[in-house]
Amino acid sequence: MPVKIPPNAADRAPASILTFLRFCVGYRARMSTAATALSRFLTFDRTAWAQLRSNTPLTLSEDDLTALRGLNEELSMDEVVQIYLPLSRLLNLYVRASQGLYRTTHTFLGNDSDQVPFIIGLAGSVAVGKSTTARILQALLSRWPNHPSVDLVTTDGFLFPNAVLESRGLMKRKGFPESYDRTRLVRFLADVKAGMPEVHAPVYSHQRYDIVAGQVQTVRQPDIVIVEGLNVLQAPPHQRDTDQVFASDFFDFSIYVDAEEHDIEQWYVARFLRLVETVFQDPGSYFHRYASLDEPDARATAARIWSEINAPNLRENIQPTRMRAHLILTKGARHVVEHVQLRRV
């Protein structure tokens, strides 16, 4: 049974985001003077960031962690304790502040309508571990007493169906901004933020590599919605088109999972090899044609897919959105977070 954080644990934590950030400032000595002066972010190593956990209790078991791990990821409990518990605490403070502001505004307006969800956007490259990060945050945030209902929506469901992509010559651009039904994604987020009782998101099957016709994920006014995807932090080019609305316009907080491109490529290839041994063996898999590849051919195939599709998308569309995030998790070659950057308030 999931362990819940008791209400008094939240009450013992510093009461505001500013308190959290004042505590952050104490670790500026770990940063270079030049970086501090020029950056819009406060930067923390693992040790400094871990201390910001304060007294936030660990609410995940080893069994929970096993279920949350991504394919070919060695996520440890130490990573949860040192990285994700402090992040859970920070997000809890943001959500509490947002809830208080919402109540204040509606008291002023004399309106007793239901509170709208707090939306967290989570971006990063293929194979960088953003899906695992999203699942861990969903599990941790749902243990806090003031926001027990946390939904996770992936933007894969907002890809155009393969038939549409094929008709437009975009199958090899799948995952690029133009392969998404951005109008539908923006409408979904607008309805969530408008407090609609039920909002429906399309469902994507990684096995079929396509949208599942007639199947939807229903979001019913949760406390928090985590929206995870490659290009969720996209903004208008040069910020000139002020009338165009993007998914990122609806985010209350955003996270970017970062790493060196060389490391991400290695993780992608390792994951591909694992998929060849497992999921691709299923005759119903879209990629069953790769099931008989030996290791050298599988490596070569993965490297080609990376260089032709994933690397260009990372360089052109995903990585340039990094600095728009409120918080950046930077991983090292061992697939663990080594530095955290938090945008200054």
ZIBEL-V360379 format. One record per backbone hydrogen bond with DSSP energy under -0.5 kcal/mol. CO is the residue of the C=O (numbers start at 1). NH is the residue of the N-H. If there is no record, write none. Layout:
co-><CO	CO>
nh-><NH	NH>
This chain:
co-><4	6	6	7	8	9	10	16	17	18	19	20	21	22	23	24	25	27	28	32	33	34	35	40	42	44	45	46	47	49	50	51	53	57	59	61	62	63	64	65	70	73	76	77	78	79	79	80	83	84	85	86	87	88	89	90	91	92	93	94	95	96	97	98	99	100	101	102	103	104	105	106	106	117	118	118	119	119	120	121	122	123	125	129	130	131	132	133	134	135	136	137	138	140	141	143	144	148	149	149	151	153	154	155	156	158	161	161	162	163	164	165	166	170	171	173	176	176	177	179	180	181	182	183	184	185	186	187	188	189	190	191	192	192	199	201	203	204	205	205	207	210	211	212	215	216	217	217	218	219	219	223	224	225	225	226	226	227	228	229	231	234	236	237	240	241	246	247	248	253	254	254	255	256	256	257	258	260	261	262	263	264	265	266	267	268	269	270	271	272	273	274	275	278	279	282	285	287	288	290	294	295	296	297	298	299	300	301	302	303	304	305	305	306	309	310	311	312	313	313	314	318	319	321	322	326	327	328	328	329	329	330	330	332	336	338	339	340	341	342>
nh-><6	9	10	11	12	13	13	20	21	22	23	24	25	26	26	27	28	30	31	36	37	38	39	344	342	340	49	50	51	52	53	54	56	59	3	65	66	67	68	69	73	75	80	81	82	83	84	85	87	88	89	90	91	92	93	94	95	96	97	98	99	100	101	102	103	104	105	106	107	108	109	110	111	119	120	225	252	253	227	255	229	257	128	133	134	135	136	137	138	139	140	141	142	143	144	5	147	150	223	224	226	228	157	158	159	181	164	165	166	167	168	170	169	173	174	176	175	179	180	160	182	185	186	187	188	189	190	191	192	193	194	196	117	195	219	217	212	206	209	210	286	205	213	215	203	218	201	219	220	199	221	118	151	120	227	153	228	122	155	232	234	248	239	240	242	244	249	250	251	121	326	327	123	258	329	125	331	264	265	266	267	268	269	270	271	272	273	274	275	276	277	278	280	281	282	285	288	290	291	293	298	299	300	301	302	303	304	305	306	307	308	309	310	311	313	314	315	316	317	318	319	321	322	324	325	343	256	330	341	258	331	338	339	335	332	46	330	44	328	42>
